[in-house]
Amino acid sequence: MAEPITDIHRPAFTEEQQTEMKLNNLKKQFADNEEGLNKILDIIEELNDIGALEAADAMLHAKENIAKIVLEQVSREPVTNLLNTVIGAAGAVMNADPEQTKALIESAMAGINEGHQFVQTDKKVRMFDLMKTLRDPDINRAIGFGIHFLKGMGKQLKE
């Protein structure tokens, strides 16, 4: 009977052999991906022609100065106010019911379209027209929504 294998001998490559193997792998990859590499080289050539590579190199050398300028600009009060506003608005939107938000946005867009159509005409709105429109269920619904919207907003502002 044969003896069990207890040692696995892996071939030890010299550093020169490892380098040669890596170069052969790179040659194979270049050969297999010639079209893609040509495109990349074309892109790099275009970037060099328009000066983008030179600009990127300059930015890398000046990265500390650029970072300092960016931090100074971001820490300005208008920018921090904007960021706080965006964060607050994002929090409010996350708390909103998606169906209600969708309905509200669709309603607003429909209102904008109706308003745009009216503006295209030369009609004038008279006092009697305003009184008549209160009987229109769509207008009455929108006015009621606006009144209750303002009431809810006022309650929240009080808190």
Backbone as JSON, one array per atom type, in Angstrom:
{
  "sequence": "MAEPITDIHRPAFTEEQQTEMKLNNLKKQFADNEEGLNKILDIIEELNDIGALEAADAMLHAKENIAKIVLEQVSREPVTNLLNTVIGAAGAVMNADPEQTKALIESAMAGINEGHQFVQTDKKVRMFDLMKTLRDPDINRAIGFGIHFLKGMGKQLKE",
  "N": [[0.82, -1.19, 0.0], [0.33, 2.28, -0.61], [1.96, 5.11, 0.85], [0.38, 7.69, 2.77], [0.0, 11.04, 1.52], [1.69, 13.59, 3.01], [3.05, 15.93, 2.87], [2.92, 18.79, 0.85], [4.48, 19.87, -1.91], [5.16, 22.85, -3.2], [6.01, 24.49, -6.15], [8.82, 26.57, -5.99], [9.21, 29.71, -7.11], [11.57, 31.85, -8.56], [12.31, 35.3, -8.02], [12.67, 36.55, -10.44], [11.41, 34.75, -12.17], [8.77, 35.0, -11.26], [8.27, 37.65, -11.95], [8.47, 37.43, -14.72], [6.25, 35.76, -15.22], [4.18, 37.43, -14.42], [4.46, 39.48, -16.29], [3.87, 38.05, -18.62], [1.19, 37.45, -18.11], [0.12, 40.06, -18.15], [0.67, 40.73, -20.83], [-1.03, 38.93, -22.1], [-3.53, 39.84, -21.18], [-3.52, 42.41, -22.32], [-3.55, 41.69, -25.02], [-5.99, 40.32, -25.16], [-7.8, 42.34, -24.62], [-7.63, 44.4, -26.49], [-9.2, 46.24, -28.02], [-10.69, 47.66, -26.06], [-8.6, 48.79, -24.57], [-7.45, 50.43, -26.51], [-9.5, 52.29, -26.79], [-9.46, 53.46, -24.26], [-6.93, 54.61, -24.3], [-7.34, 56.46, -26.36], [-9.2, 58.13, -25.12], [-7.64, 59.13, -23.02], [-5.75, 60.51, -24.52], [-7.38, 62.51, -25.67], [-8.17, 63.85, -23.33], [-5.7, 64.81, -22.53], [-5.12, 66.49, -24.68], [-7.03, 68.55, -24.37], [-6.21, 69.63, -22.04], [-7.06, 68.63, -19.63], [-5.79, 66.65, -18.14], [-3.5, 67.93, -17.26], [-4.69, 69.87, -15.66], [-5.87, 68.23, -13.71], [-3.58, 67.12, -12.59], [-2.4, 69.42, -11.51], [-4.36, 70.02, -9.63], [-4.1, 67.84, -7.91], [-1.57, 68.31, -6.87], [-2.11, 70.6, -5.46], [-3.85, 69.87, -3.47], [-4.17, 70.2, -0.66], [-4.49, 72.97, -0.35], [-6.82, 73.31, -1.86], [-8.64, 71.75, -0.42], [-8.71, 73.24, 1.94], [-9.88, 75.63, 1.03], [-12.37, 74.67, 0.17], [-13.45, 73.75, 2.6], [-13.6, 76.19, 3.96], [-15.52, 77.51, 2.39], [-17.75, 75.82, 2.62], [-18.3, 76.04, 5.3], [-19.39, 78.54, 5.58], [-22.03, 80.75, 6.61], [-24.43, 81.01, 4.89], [-24.26, 78.61, 3.43], [-24.31, 76.63, 5.42], [-26.83, 77.17, 6.42], [-28.38, 76.47, 4.19], [-27.78, 73.7, 4.04], [-28.86, 72.84, 6.5], [-31.53, 73.48, 6.05], [-32.13, 71.8, 3.9], [-31.75, 69.31, 5.13], [-33.73, 69.44, 7.11], [-36.02, 69.66, 5.47], [-35.84, 67.24, 4.13], [-36.27, 65.49, 6.24], [-38.91, 66.15, 6.89], [-40.2, 65.41, 4.53], [-39.72, 62.69, 4.58], [-41.36, 61.95, 6.66], [-43.82, 62.38, 5.6], [-46.84, 61.14, 4.12], [-46.57, 59.06, 1.37], [-48.58, 58.72, -0.6], [-50.33, 60.86, -0.13], [-48.58, 62.98, -0.61], [-47.99, 62.53, -3.3], [-50.56, 62.92, -4.42], [-50.96, 65.6, -3.76], [-48.9, 66.88, -5.18], [-49.58, 66.17, -7.82], [-52.05, 67.46, -7.95], [-51.24, 70.12, -7.68], [-49.75, 70.4, -10.03], [-51.78, 70.05, -11.93], [-53.27, 72.32, -11.33], [-51.42, 74.3, -12.03], [-51.3, 73.88, -14.78], [-53.98, 74.51, -15.54], [-54.01, 77.2, -14.75], [-52.05, 78.21, -16.46], [-53.29, 77.83, -18.92], [-55.41, 79.62, -18.63], [-54.06, 82.06, -18.51], [-53.18, 82.28, -21.08], [-55.38, 83.14, -22.43], [-57.33, 86.13, -23.02], [-59.14, 86.78, -21.09], [-60.9, 88.46, -18.47], [-61.2, 88.51, -14.93], [-64.06, 89.01, -13.11], [-65.87, 90.47, -10.35], [-68.38, 89.22, -10.01], [-67.86, 86.83, -11.32], [-66.07, 85.67, -9.52], [-67.76, 85.19, -7.33], [-69.5, 83.34, -8.47], [-67.77, 81.22, -8.92], [-67.4, 80.07, -6.46], [-69.41, 78.25, -6.19], [-68.6, 76.18, -7.72], [-67.61, 72.87, -7.36], [-64.93, 71.96, -7.48], [-63.34, 74.25, -7.15], [-64.31, 75.09, -4.68], [-63.45, 72.96, -3.11], [-60.67, 73.26, -3.31], [-60.32, 75.79, -2.14], [-61.28, 75.25, 0.42], [-59.38, 73.35, 1.2], [-57.11, 75.02, 1.2], [-57.76, 76.83, 3.25], [-57.92, 75.14, 5.5], [-55.36, 74.13, 5.41], [-53.87, 76.44, 6.01], [-54.83, 76.83, 8.6], [-53.87, 74.54, 9.97], [-51.15, 75.01, 9.63], [-50.85, 77.38, 11.07], [-51.48, 76.45, 13.67], [-49.29, 74.75, 14.11], [-47.21, 76.58, 13.97], [-47.67, 78.03, 16.26], [-46.88, 76.29, 18.25]],
  "CA": [[0.0, 0.0, 0.0], [1.09, 3.53, -0.7], [1.93, 5.95, 2.04], [-0.4, 8.92, 2.55], [0.76, 12.26, 1.24], [1.64, 14.48, 4.17], [3.65, 17.21, 2.5], [2.65, 19.28, -0.49], [5.62, 20.69, -2.33], [4.81, 23.83, -4.21], [7.25, 24.94, -6.8], [9.28, 27.89, -5.56], [9.66, 30.49, -8.25], [12.47, 32.95, -8.22], [11.7, 36.61, -8.24], [12.73, 36.78, -11.89], [10.36, 33.93, -12.79], [7.49, 35.61, -10.91], [8.15, 38.85, -12.79], [8.21, 36.96, -16.08], [4.87, 35.27, -15.25], [3.3, 38.6, -14.36], [4.54, 40.14, -17.6], [3.13, 37.23, -19.58], [-0.24, 37.67, -17.83], [-0.22, 41.39, -18.66], [0.66, 40.66, -22.29], [-2.26, 38.22, -22.49], [-4.66, 40.74, -20.95], [-3.47, 43.44, -23.36], [-3.96, 41.08, -26.28], [-7.41, 39.97, -25.08], [-8.62, 43.54, -24.47], [-7.01, 45.41, -27.34], [-10.16, 47.28, -28.4], [-10.97, 48.48, -24.89], [-7.4, 49.56, -24.24], [-7.32, 51.49, -27.51], [-10.47, 53.33, -26.45], [-8.96, 54.16, -23.07], [-5.81, 55.45, -24.74], [-7.93, 57.57, -27.11], [-9.79, 59.05, -24.13], [-6.53, 59.8, -22.33], [-5.17, 61.45, -25.48], [-8.28, 63.66, -25.75], [-8.06, 64.59, -22.07], [-4.43, 65.51, -22.56], [-5.21, 67.56, -25.68], [-7.81, 69.68, -23.87], [-5.57, 70.13, -20.82], [-7.71, 68.11, -18.42], [-4.81, 65.9, -17.34], [-2.65, 68.93, -16.62], [-5.5, 70.47, -14.58], [-6.0, 67.22, -12.65], [-2.27, 67.04, -11.95], [-2.25, 70.63, -10.69], [-5.26, 69.89, -8.48], [-3.52, 66.87, -6.99], [-0.46, 68.95, -6.17], [-2.65, 71.66, -4.6], [-5.01, 69.29, -2.77], [-4.33, 70.77, 0.67], [-5.06, 74.31, -0.52], [-8.19, 73.16, -2.35], [-9.44, 71.26, 0.72], [-8.88, 74.38, 2.85], [-10.85, 76.55, 0.41], [-13.68, 74.01, 0.2], [-13.94, 73.78, 3.98], [-13.99, 77.57, 4.27], [-16.77, 77.82, 1.68], [-18.84, 75.02, 3.17], [-18.62, 76.47, 6.67], [-20.04, 79.85, 5.56], [-23.4, 80.69, 7.14], [-25.47, 80.67, 3.91], [-24.17, 77.21, 3.05], [-24.8, 75.81, 6.54], [-28.29, 77.35, 6.45], [-28.92, 75.65, 3.12], [-27.69, 72.3, 4.43], [-29.84, 72.6, 7.56], [-32.86, 73.52, 5.43], [-32.3, 70.56, 3.12], [-31.9, 68.2, 6.08], [-35.07, 69.58, 7.7], [-37.02, 69.34, 4.46], [-35.78, 65.8, 3.88], [-36.93, 64.85, 7.38], [-40.35, 66.36, 6.76], [-40.67, 64.6, 3.4], [-39.7, 61.28, 5.01], [-42.5, 61.73, 7.53], [-45.06, 62.57, 4.84], [-47.43, 59.96, 3.49], [-46.25, 59.15, -0.06], [-49.79, 58.86, -1.42], [-50.8, 62.24, 0.03], [-47.62, 63.84, -1.29], [-48.2, 62.35, -4.74], [-51.82, 63.56, -4.78], [-50.77, 67.05, -3.64], [-48.07, 67.33, -6.3], [-50.39, 66.05, -9.04], [-53.05, 68.53, -7.9], [-50.55, 71.38, -7.95], [-49.41, 70.43, -11.46], [-53.02, 70.29, -12.66], [-53.59, 73.73, -11.12], [-50.5, 75.1, -12.85], [-51.74, 73.75, -16.18], [-55.2, 75.29, -15.69], [-53.63, 78.6, -14.67], [-51.33, 78.55, -17.68], [-54.3, 77.93, -20.0], [-56.16, 80.87, -18.44], [-53.18, 83.19, -18.82], [-53.07, 82.35, -22.54], [-56.56, 83.85, -22.93], [-57.37, 87.54, -22.61], [-60.32, 86.97, -20.24], [-60.73, 89.17, -17.2], [-62.0, 87.95, -13.85], [-64.87, 90.06, -12.49], [-66.35, 90.14, -9.01], [-69.48, 88.26, -10.14], [-67.22, 85.56, -11.67], [-65.54, 85.11, -8.28], [-68.87, 84.68, -6.53], [-70.0, 82.15, -9.15], [-66.82, 80.11, -8.83], [-67.51, 79.4, -5.16], [-70.35, 77.14, -6.34], [-67.89, 75.1, -8.42], [-67.09, 71.98, -6.32], [-63.47, 71.86, -7.53], [-62.8, 75.46, -6.54], [-64.69, 75.06, -3.27], [-62.56, 71.97, -2.48], [-59.33, 73.85, -3.23], [-60.36, 76.86, -1.14], [-61.38, 74.59, 1.73], [-58.06, 72.79, 1.48], [-56.22, 76.13, 1.53], [-58.12, 77.37, 4.56], [-57.51, 74.18, 6.53], [-53.9, 74.09, 5.36], [-53.4, 77.59, 6.77], [-55.18, 76.61, 10.0], [-52.9, 73.59, 10.49], [-49.85, 75.67, 9.68], [-50.91, 78.31, 12.2], [-51.37, 75.68, 14.92], [-47.91, 74.28, 14.25], [-46.35, 77.74, 14.24], [-47.9, 78.42, 17.65], [-46.07, 75.4, 19.1]],
  "C": [[0.86, 1.25, 0.0], [0.97, 4.31, 0.59], [1.12, 7.22, 1.76], [0.52, 10.13, 2.32], [0.6, 13.2, 2.43], [2.22, 15.86, 3.86], [3.29, 17.55, 1.05], [3.8, 20.21, -0.85], [5.16, 21.6, -3.47], [6.1, 24.31, -4.85], [7.59, 26.35, -6.35], [9.84, 28.61, -6.77], [10.6, 31.58, -7.77], [11.74, 34.25, -8.52], [11.66, 36.94, -9.73], [11.65, 35.99, -12.61], [8.98, 34.52, -12.5], [7.24, 36.86, -11.76], [7.81, 38.46, -14.22], [6.77, 36.47, -16.22], [3.88, 36.44, -15.24], [3.29, 39.35, -15.69], [3.77, 39.37, -18.66], [1.62, 37.39, -19.38], [-0.7, 39.03, -18.37], [-0.28, 41.39, -20.19], [-0.62, 40.0, -22.78], [-3.47, 39.12, -22.31], [-4.69, 41.87, -21.98], [-3.97, 42.88, -24.69], [-5.45, 40.79, -26.29], [-8.31, 41.2, -25.08], [-8.1, 44.7, -25.31], [-7.97, 46.57, -27.66], [-10.45, 48.22, -27.24], [-9.79, 49.34, -24.51], [-7.17, 50.68, -25.24], [-8.28, 52.63, -27.22], [-9.99, 54.15, -25.26], [-7.82, 55.09, -23.45], [-6.3, 56.65, -25.55], [-8.51, 58.61, -26.16], [-8.69, 59.82, -23.42], [-5.89, 60.84, -23.24], [-6.04, 62.7, -25.61], [-8.2, 64.51, -24.49], [-6.76, 65.39, -22.02], [-4.48, 66.68, -23.52], [-5.97, 68.78, -25.16], [-7.26, 70.24, -22.56], [-6.16, 69.61, -19.54], [-6.72, 67.35, -17.54], [-3.88, 66.85, -16.6], [-3.39, 69.58, -15.45], [-5.64, 69.5, -13.41], [-4.69, 67.09, -11.89], [-2.05, 68.23, -11.02], [-3.14, 70.56, -9.45], [-4.71, 68.91, -7.45], [-2.36, 67.48, -6.2], [-0.95, 70.01, -5.18], [-3.8, 71.16, -3.73], [-5.22, 69.88, -1.39], [-4.96, 72.16, 0.59], [-6.51, 74.23, -0.96], [-9.1, 72.71, -1.22], [-9.71, 72.4, 1.7], [-9.94, 75.34, 2.32], [-12.26, 75.96, 0.48], [-14.26, 74.05, 1.6], [-14.37, 75.18, 4.39], [-15.32, 77.92, 3.63], [-17.95, 77.08, 2.28], [-19.25, 75.49, 4.55], [-19.21, 77.88, 6.72], [-21.5, 79.7, 5.98], [-24.46, 80.39, 6.08], [-25.45, 79.19, 3.52], [-24.68, 76.32, 4.18], [-26.31, 75.96, 6.68], [-28.96, 76.48, 5.39], [-28.91, 74.17, 3.51], [-28.71, 71.96, 5.52], [-31.26, 72.58, 7.0], [-33.13, 72.24, 4.67], [-32.5, 69.37, 4.04], [-33.28, 68.24, 6.72], [-36.16, 69.2, 6.73], [-37.03, 67.84, 4.17], [-36.45, 65.04, 5.02], [-38.43, 64.97, 7.29], [-40.92, 65.5, 5.64], [-40.69, 63.11, 3.79], [-40.88, 60.96, 5.92], [-43.84, 61.81, 6.79], [-45.53, 61.25, 4.25], [-47.2, 60.06, 1.99], [-47.48, 59.35, -0.94], [-50.34, 60.28, -1.33], [-49.88, 63.2, -0.72], [-47.81, 63.75, -2.8], [-49.47, 63.07, -5.18], [-51.67, 65.08, -4.75], [-49.96, 67.59, -4.82], [-48.84, 67.26, -7.62], [-51.44, 67.14, -9.1], [-52.42, 69.88, -8.23], [-50.2, 71.49, -9.43], [-50.66, 70.67, -12.31], [-53.44, 71.75, -12.53], [-52.69, 74.64, -11.95], [-50.92, 75.05, -14.31], [-52.99, 74.58, -16.45], [-54.88, 76.79, -15.68], [-52.91, 79.06, -15.94], [-52.3, 78.71, -18.86], [-55.07, 79.24, -19.88], [-55.32, 82.08, -18.86], [-53.06, 83.36, -20.33], [-54.27, 83.08, -23.16], [-56.49, 85.3, -22.45], [-58.58, 87.82, -21.71], [-59.93, 87.71, -18.97], [-61.63, 88.52, -16.16], [-62.71, 89.12, -13.17], [-65.37, 89.56, -11.14], [-67.45, 89.08, -9.07], [-68.93, 86.87, -10.49], [-66.66, 84.88, -10.41], [-66.65, 84.5, -7.43], [-69.41, 83.4, -7.14], [-69.06, 80.96, -8.96], [-66.89, 79.4, -7.49], [-68.5, 78.23, -5.21], [-69.71, 75.94, -7.05], [-67.27, 74.18, -7.36], [-65.56, 71.87, -6.32], [-62.82, 73.07, -6.86], [-63.1, 75.48, -5.05], [-63.76, 74.1, -2.51], [-61.17, 72.57, -2.29], [-59.28, 74.97, -2.19], [-60.45, 76.27, 0.27], [-60.05, 73.98, 2.14], [-57.1, 73.89, 1.92], [-56.49, 76.69, 2.9], [-57.65, 76.43, 5.67], [-55.99, 73.99, 6.56], [-53.33, 75.22, 6.2], [-53.69, 77.43, 8.26], [-54.17, 75.65, 10.65], [-51.52, 74.21, 10.61], [-49.78, 76.64, 10.85], [-50.8, 77.61, 13.54], [-49.94, 75.25, 15.16], [-46.97, 75.43, 14.57], [-46.49, 78.2, 15.67], [-47.05, 77.59, 18.59], [-44.64, 75.73, 18.89]]
}
